[in-house]
Amino acid sequence: MLALLVSFLIAVYLLGPNLIARWAADLVVFRKTRVESRAEEVARSIISAAFPLLIAIAWARGTGALWSSGTQRDVETVFSALQSDNFFQTHHQQFFTSLYTFFWMNYAILWRLYLIVMLASAGRVFVVLNYNRIWRRLHRRWMRTSLATIVPRISEWDLLFSDMLLPEGTFRIMADVLTRTGGLYQGMVQDRMLNSDGSLQSITLANPRRFGRAEFQKAKAEDIETVTDEFWFNIPGNLFIVMASDIANLNLRYIRRKPLNFQPSDAEREVLTRLLDRLKEK
């Protein structure tokens, strides 16, 4: 029974908050994970849960909620009865009374602990969703370093396919994909799939087109004047999926959806007007 109680307490105090934090991070970014041993996972959970647990205990003690439900003697009675059958037989009535108060003492800490973890996770999600805006407003190096520690370790592919490091504005991501068989494809990145370890599994291109390499080489061999855009052919269908295992090279281009507004000065307007007048005279 003692082993079960200790396992339960470890789960609700250490593993539970860590699972909530990881689940919240997975809502907004794809984390780069690695296989951990059970000891490494428990150690990381202890470290990540220690700070909010200390705050929860201090909060419960400060408000008097912790010791209003029971005393340290109740805790000692519960663990002594679970460890020793003789103690349980002689103090079974006292054990059940102390077990009830032991439950409420843990409840006073746990709801505060999970509230702190959920608030911290919500703040973390907000930071990730507004990372580029916040990063641009921080001008000191140590501030940007501190901001980076808040964000979970992100898969490099999730970072490349997002706007976290881009200037403010709406962008569309265009991809040029060279396959291992020599095919060259182009299109707007509609979606991507990542493996559990954060590596790229596939990308989906919208409005895809294929480069006619054979036609282009034939025209070059016949010394025909060529324009590269004439050798791009639309692929039937709206979406085209390329598996990562087939990709030999991948280029990504970030194109602003709305062009920048250019407001010329009065002097620039005058120069442009003179150039237009001269062109009309010719």
Secondary structure, 3 states (H helix, E strand, C coil): CHHHHHHHHHHHHHHHHHHHHHHHHHCCCCECCCCCCHHHHHHHHHHHHHHHHHHHHHHHHHHCHHHHHCCHHHHHHHHHHHHCHHHHHHCHHHHHHHHHHHHHHHHHHHHHHHHHHHHHHHHHHHHHHCHHHHHHHCCCHHHHHHHHHHCCCECHHHHHCCCCCCCCCCEEEEEEEEECCCCEEEEEEEEEEECCCCCEEEEEEEEEEEECHHHHHHHHHCCCCCCHHHHEEECCCCEEEEEHHHEEEEEEEEEECCCCCCCCCHHHHHHHHHHHHHHHHC
